[in-house]
Amino acid sequence: MGKVHYYEFRQNYSGALETINQVIVSYPSFLPALVKKMKLLLTLQDWEQTVDAAQRKTGSLFLFPCWMRASERQNEKGLLDLKGSV
């Protein structure tokens, strides 16, 4: 995940997305990696893949609105709401 943050800091979003995909393949139940992937896809303005990622991992879109609330607030309470909804 550190490498993903580095790529994101350098604004190499495609490199970050490639790395996060490797993390997801290695650890498919690691929810923070999925959230990071959705954030990267939103940064790249790839709306369809963002929704597809949410549907693929959760079977529904229940995670997506929670994640949006958390990302809008950018605070610990929002992240706790996201964690509590899982």
ZAROVO-546640 format. One record per atom (N, C-alpha, C, O): residue in one letter; atom name; y, x, z. Coordinates in Angstrom, 3 decimals. Layout:
# ZAROVO-546640
PT   r    a          y          x          z
PT   A   CA          Y          X          Z
...
//
This chain:
# ZAROVO-546640
PT   r    a          y          x          z
PT   M    N     -1.192      0.824      0.000
PT   M   CA      0.000      0.000      0.000
PT   M    C      1.256      0.868      0.000
PT   M    O      2.299      0.460     -0.512
PT   G    N      1.153      2.064      0.575
PT   G   CA      2.294      2.969      0.570
PT   G    C      2.690      3.376     -0.837
PT   G    O      3.875      3.499     -1.149
PT   K    N      1.695      3.582     -1.678
PT   K   CA      1.962      3.954     -3.064
PT   K    C      2.671      2.802     -3.792
PT   K    O      3.547      3.030     -4.626
PT   V    N      2.286      1.590     -3.471
PT   V   CA      2.939      0.415     -4.065
PT   V    C      4.404      0.375     -3.652
PT   V    O      5.275      0.125     -4.485
PT   H    N      4.678      0.615     -2.389
PT   H   CA      6.068      0.624     -1.909
PT   H    C      6.872      1.736     -2.589
PT   H    O      8.045      1.553     -2.915
PT   Y    N      6.234      2.884     -2.798
PT   Y   CA      6.914      3.978     -3.477
PT   Y    C      7.295      3.573     -4.901
PT   Y    O      8.432      3.767     -5.330
PT   Y    N      6.322      3.005     -5.631
PT   Y   CA      6.611      2.563     -6.998
PT   Y    C      7.706      1.506     -7.013
PT   Y    O      8.578      1.509     -7.882
PT   E    N      7.650      0.606     -6.044
PT   E   CA      8.663     -0.439     -5.973
PT   E    C     10.050      0.168     -5.698
PT   E    O     11.042     -0.251     -6.295
PT   F    N     10.110      1.140     -4.805
PT   F   CA     11.363      1.825     -4.498
PT   F    C     11.924      2.514     -5.741
PT   F    O     13.136      2.520     -5.960
PT   R    N     11.041      3.091     -6.548
PT   R   CA     11.456      3.765     -7.775
PT   R    C     11.661      2.785     -8.938
PT   R    O     11.950      3.198    -10.061
PT   Q    N     11.511      1.498     -8.661
PT   Q   CA     11.644      0.421     -9.643
PT   Q    C     10.645      0.546    -10.782
PT   Q    O     10.923      0.150    -11.914
PT   N    N      9.483      1.099    -10.469
PT   N   CA      8.370      1.175    -11.414
PT   N    C      7.426      0.026    -11.077
PT   N    O      6.363      0.230    -10.491
PT   Y    N      7.834     -1.189    -11.459
PT   Y   CA      7.097     -2.374    -11.064
PT   Y    C      5.746     -2.480    -11.754
PT   Y    O      4.801     -3.007    -11.167
PT   S    N      5.633     -2.000    -12.967
PT   S   CA      4.329     -2.041    -13.635
PT   S    C      3.347     -1.098    -12.943
PT   S    O      2.170     -1.434    -12.813
PT   G    N      3.797      0.063    -12.501
PT   G   CA      2.945      0.974    -11.743
PT   G    C      2.544      0.379    -10.414
PT   G    O      1.401      0.527     -9.981
PT   A    N      3.480     -0.294     -9.763
PT   A   CA      3.184     -0.953     -8.487
PT   A    C      2.162     -2.067     -8.687
PT   A    O      1.254     -2.233     -7.873
PT   L    N      2.309     -2.824     -9.761
PT   L   CA      1.378     -3.916    -10.038
PT   L    C     -0.016     -3.380    -10.341
PT   L    O     -1.013     -3.945     -9.890
PT   E    N     -0.086     -2.305    -11.093
PT   E   CA     -1.382     -1.692    -11.390
PT   E    C     -2.062     -1.217    -10.103
PT   E    O     -3.263     -1.413     -9.918
PT   T    N     -1.290     -0.596     -9.224
PT   T   CA     -1.842     -0.102     -7.962
PT   T    C     -2.271     -1.253     -7.054
PT   T    O     -3.327     -1.182     -6.426
PT   I    N     -1.473     -2.298     -6.981
PT   I   CA     -1.833     -3.432     -6.123
PT   I    C     -3.074     -4.133     -6.651
PT   I    O     -3.870     -4.658     -5.872
PT   N    N     -3.245     -4.144     -7.963
PT   N   CA     -4.469     -4.715     -8.537
PT   N    C     -5.692     -3.911     -8.103
PT   N    O     -6.748     -4.489     -7.845
PT   Q    N     -5.567     -2.600     -8.019
PT   Q   CA     -6.668     -1.764     -7.547
PT   Q    C     -6.984     -2.070     -6.081
PT   Q    O     -8.149     -2.108     -5.687
PT   V    N     -5.950     -2.285     -5.287
PT   V   CA     -6.155     -2.631     -3.874
PT   V    C     -6.894     -3.966     -3.771
PT   V    O     -7.823     -4.102     -2.975
PT   I    N     -6.485     -4.942     -4.568
PT   I   CA     -7.102     -6.270     -4.517
PT   I    C     -8.564     -6.210     -4.951
PT   I    O     -9.407     -6.912     -4.392
PT   V    N     -8.866     -5.380     -5.937
PT   V   CA    -10.261     -5.231     -6.362
PT   V    C    -11.091     -4.609     -5.240
PT   V    O    -12.226     -5.023     -5.002
PT   S    N    -10.533     -3.625     -4.558
PT   S   CA    -11.259     -2.945     -3.482
PT   S    C    -11.360     -3.802     -2.215
PT   S    O    -12.371     -3.761     -1.516
PT   Y    N    -10.319     -4.573     -1.925
PT   Y   CA    -10.268     -5.389     -0.699
PT   Y    C     -9.832     -6.806     -1.063
PT   Y    O     -8.681     -7.172     -0.829
PT   P    N    -10.731     -7.606     -1.629
PT   P   CA    -10.337     -8.931     -2.133
PT   P    C     -9.852     -9.911     -1.064
PT   P    O     -9.156    -10.870     -1.398
PT   S    N    -10.191     -9.707      0.193
PT   S   CA     -9.743    -10.643      1.237
PT   S    C     -8.495    -10.151      1.973
PT   S    O     -8.101    -10.749      2.975
PT   F    N     -7.868     -9.074      1.495
PT   F   CA     -6.674     -8.510      2.131
PT   F    C     -5.447     -9.282      1.661
PT   F    O     -4.888     -9.000      0.602
PT   L    N     -5.039    -10.256      2.460
PT   L   CA     -3.957    -11.169      2.084
PT   L    C     -2.618    -10.480      1.827
PT   L    O     -1.922    -10.886      0.897
PT   P    N     -2.212     -9.457      2.597
PT   P   CA     -0.931     -8.811      2.293
PT   P    C     -0.858     -8.237      0.870
PT   P    O      0.220     -8.183      0.279
PT   A    N     -1.992     -7.813      0.328
PT   A   CA     -1.992     -7.302     -1.046
PT   A    C     -1.705     -8.431     -2.032
PT   A    O     -0.977     -8.238     -3.006
PT   L    N     -2.277     -9.605     -1.782
PT   L   CA     -2.018    -10.753     -2.653
PT   L    C     -0.554    -11.155     -2.591
PT   L    O      0.056    -11.446     -3.620
PT   V    N      0.010    -11.174     -1.401
PT   V   CA      1.422    -11.535     -1.245
PT   V    C      2.295    -10.524     -1.975
PT   V    O      3.250    -10.904     -2.653
PT   K    N      1.974     -9.233     -1.841
PT   K   CA      2.745     -8.195     -2.536
PT   K    C      2.630     -8.377     -4.042
PT   K    O      3.614     -8.208     -4.763
PT   K    N      1.426     -8.721     -4.529
PT   K   CA      1.258     -8.933     -5.969
PT   K    C      2.131    -10.091     -6.445
PT   K    O      2.774     -9.996     -7.490
PT   M    N      2.156    -11.182     -5.679
PT   M   CA      2.991    -12.310     -6.075
PT   M    C      4.466    -11.920     -6.074
PT   M    O      5.219    -12.346     -6.949
PT   K    N      4.886    -11.110     -5.095
PT   K   CA      6.276    -10.665     -5.049
PT   K    C      6.608     -9.801     -6.273
PT   K    O      7.675     -9.944     -6.871
PT   L    N      5.691     -8.911     -6.635
PT   L   CA      5.913     -8.069     -7.810
PT   L    C      5.975     -8.904     -9.087
PT   L    O      6.810     -8.656     -9.956
PT   L    N      5.102     -9.877     -9.194
PT   L   CA      5.116    -10.748    -10.371
PT   L    C      6.409    -11.550    -10.446
PT   L    O      6.944    -11.773    -11.532
PT   L    N      6.907    -11.981     -9.296
PT   L   CA      8.195    -12.682     -9.286
PT   L    C      9.331    -11.742     -9.677
PT   L    O     10.256    -12.140    -10.386
PT   T    N      9.259    -10.496     -9.215
PT   T   CA     10.277     -9.510     -9.590
PT   T    C     10.279     -9.295    -11.100
PT   T    O     11.330     -9.133    -11.719
PT   L    N      9.080     -9.297    -11.679
PT   L   CA      8.958     -9.142    -13.132
PT   L    C      9.219    -10.457    -13.861
PT   L    O      9.155    -10.510    -15.090
PT   Q    N      9.510    -11.509    -13.115
PT   Q   CA      9.776    -12.853    -13.636
PT   Q    C      8.612    -13.384    -14.457
PT   Q    O      8.799    -14.018    -15.496
PT   D    N      7.411    -13.113    -13.973
PT   D   CA      6.197    -13.614    -14.613
PT   D    C      5.693    -14.805    -13.795
PT   D    O      4.768    -14.687    -12.992
PT   W    N      6.327    -15.946    -14.024
PT   W   CA      6.086    -17.134    -13.207
PT   W    C      4.651    -17.616    -13.322
PT   W    O      4.032    -17.953    -12.313
PT   E    N      4.116    -17.656    -14.524
PT   E   CA      2.773    -18.192    -14.721
PT   E    C      1.725    -17.351    -13.998
PT   E    O      0.829    -17.898    -13.356
PT   Q    N      1.832    -16.032    -14.097
PT   Q   CA      0.865    -15.182    -13.411
PT   Q    C      1.012    -15.276    -11.892
PT   Q    O      0.031    -15.142    -11.159
PT   T    N      2.231    -15.505    -11.426
PT   T   CA      2.437    -15.670     -9.989
PT   T    C      1.684    -16.895     -9.483
PT   T    O      0.966    -16.823     -8.486
PT   V    N      1.848    -18.008    -10.168
PT   V   CA      1.157    -19.231     -9.779
PT   V    C     -0.347    -19.060     -9.946
PT   V    O     -1.115    -19.503     -9.091
PT   D    N     -0.783    -18.425    -11.033
PT   D   CA     -2.211    -18.183    -11.241
PT   D    C     -2.803    -17.338    -10.117
PT   D    O     -3.912    -17.608     -9.658
PT   A    N     -2.074    -16.325     -9.676
PT   A   CA     -2.561    -15.474     -8.577
PT   A    C     -2.720    -16.297     -7.309
PT   A    O     -3.699    -16.131     -6.580
PT   A    N     -1.777    -17.175     -7.040
PT   A   CA     -1.868    -18.027     -5.853
PT   A    C     -3.050    -18.980     -5.955
PT   A    O     -3.781    -19.169     -4.983
PT   Q    N     -3.240    -19.574     -7.111
PT   Q   CA     -4.343    -20.511     -7.298
PT   Q    C     -5.695    -19.798     -7.251
PT   Q    O     -6.649    -20.307     -6.664
PT   R    N     -5.772    -18.652     -7.853
PT   R   CA     -7.035    -17.924     -7.935
PT   R    C     -7.529    -17.515     -6.560
PT   R    O     -8.724    -17.606     -6.277
PT   K    N     -6.631    -17.070     -5.712
PT   K   CA     -7.035    -16.565     -4.403
PT   K    C     -7.179    -17.659     -3.360
PT   K    O     -7.950    -17.497     -2.414
PT   T    N     -6.473    -18.752     -3.497
PT   T   CA     -6.498    -19.772     -2.454
PT   T    C     -7.205    -21.038     -2.886
PT   T    O     -7.581    -21.851     -2.041
PT   G    N     -7.395    -21.223     -4.180
PT   G   CA     -7.987    -22.457     -4.655
PT   G    C     -6.981    -23.588     -4.741
PT   G    O     -7.299    -24.671     -5.232
PT   S    N     -5.767    -23.341     -4.264
PT   S   CA     -4.697    -24.332     -4.328
PT   S    C     -3.368    -23.599     -4.208
PT   S    O     -3.322    -22.374     -4.100
PT   L    N     -2.320    -24.353     -4.228
PT   L   CA     -0.993    -23.749     -4.142
PT   L    C     -0.413    -23.792     -2.733
PT   L    O      0.795    -23.626     -2.568
PT   F    N     -1.251    -24.012     -1.702
PT   F   CA     -0.695    -24.136     -0.361
PT   F    C     -0.028    -22.849      0.099
PT   F    O      0.917    -22.908      0.886
PT   L    N     -0.481    -21.700     -0.359
PT   L   CA      0.077    -20.427      0.083
PT   L    C      1.441    -20.164     -0.547
PT   L    O      2.306    -19.565      0.091
PT   F    N      1.643    -20.596     -1.771
PT   F   CA      2.857    -20.263     -2.505
PT   F    C      4.133    -20.752     -1.820
PT   F    O      5.062    -19.962     -1.658
PT   P    N      4.218    -22.038     -1.406
PT   P   CA      5.456    -22.471     -0.728
PT   P    C      5.696    -21.737      0.587
PT   P    O      6.842    -21.450      0.933
PT   C    N      4.627    -21.429      1.323
PT   C   CA      4.776    -20.685      2.577
PT   C    C      5.332    -19.302      2.293
PT   C    O      6.209    -18.818      3.010
PT   W    N      4.828    -18.673      1.260
PT   W   CA      5.296    -17.336      0.906
PT   W    C      6.759    -17.383      0.479
PT   W    O      7.540    -16.497      0.826
PT   M    N      7.129    -18.412     -0.270
PT   M   CA      8.517    -18.524     -0.709
PT   M    C      9.447    -18.683      0.496
PT   M    O     10.522    -18.084      0.529
PT   R    N      9.041    -19.488      1.488
PT   R   CA      9.864    -19.637      2.690
PT   R    C     10.014    -18.295      3.393
PT   R    O     11.108    -17.933      3.828
PT   A    N      8.912    -17.558      3.503
PT   A   CA      8.952    -16.269      4.190
PT   A    C      9.829    -15.275      3.445
PT   A    O     10.595    -14.537      4.066
PT   S    N      9.724    -15.247      2.126
PT   S   CA     10.506    -14.272      1.371
PT   S    C     11.985    -14.624      1.358
PT   S    O     12.833    -13.734      1.298
PT   E    N     12.301    -15.908      1.416
PT   E   CA     13.708    -16.304      1.446
PT   E    C     14.359    -15.899      2.755
PT   E    O     15.512    -15.466      2.761
PT   R    N     13.652    -16.028      3.848
PT   R   CA     14.223    -15.706      5.149
PT   R    C     14.248    -14.218      5.417
PT   R    O     15.149    -13.724      6.096
PT   Q    N     13.264    -13.490      4.889
PT   Q   CA     13.181    -12.041      5.096
PT   Q    C     13.278    -11.672      6.567
PT   Q    O     13.989    -10.741      6.945
PT   N    N     12.550    -12.419      7.389
PT   N   CA     12.542    -12.081      8.808
PT   N    C     11.139    -12.250      9.358
PT   N    O     10.253    -12.782      8.689
PT   E    N     10.954    -11.803     10.554
PT   E   CA      9.626    -11.814     11.152
PT   E    C      9.101    -13.229     11.367
PT   E    O      7.899    -13.463     11.244
PT   K    N      9.972    -14.169     11.684
PT   K   CA      9.517    -15.537     11.902
PT   K    C      8.926    -16.102     10.621
PT   K    O      7.900    -16.781     10.665
PT   G    N      9.548    -15.837      9.490
PT   G   CA      9.020    -16.314      8.219
PT   G    C      7.657    -15.723      7.914
PT   G    O      6.772    -16.415      7.411
PT   L    N      7.488    -14.451      8.216
PT   L   CA      6.195    -13.814      7.988
PT   L    C      5.141    -14.372      8.929
PT   L    O      3.979    -14.499      8.545
PT   L    N      5.530    -14.710     10.165
PT   L   CA      4.590    -15.320     11.089
PT   L    C      4.189    -16.705     10.619
PT   L    O      3.034    -17.097     10.786
PT   D    N      5.124    -17.465     10.028
PT   D   CA      4.787    -18.782      9.457
PT   D    C      3.738    -18.617      8.374
PT   D    O      2.784    -19.391      8.301
PT   L    N      3.913    -17.612      7.537
PT   L   CA      2.962    -17.359      6.460
PT   L    C      1.595    -17.014      7.036
PT   L    O      0.574    -17.535      6.585
PT   K    N      1.578    -16.139      8.029
PT   K   CA      0.316    -15.733      8.646
PT   K    C     -0.354    -16.917      9.332
PT   K    O     -1.576    -17.050      9.278
PT   G    N      0.429    -17.776      9.976
PT   G   CA     -0.129    -18.911     10.670
PT   G    C     -0.678    -19.989      9.750
PT   G    O     -1.516    -20.783     10.179
PT   S    N     -0.239    -20.043      8.513
PT   S   CA     -0.696    -21.075      7.584
PT   S    C     -2.026    -20.726      6.953
PT   S    O     -2.642    -21.570      6.302
PT   V    N     -2.479    -19.504      7.134
PT   V   CA     -3.740    -19.081      6.511
PT   V    C     -4.890    -19.426      7.344
PT   V    O     -6.029    -19.144      6.972
//
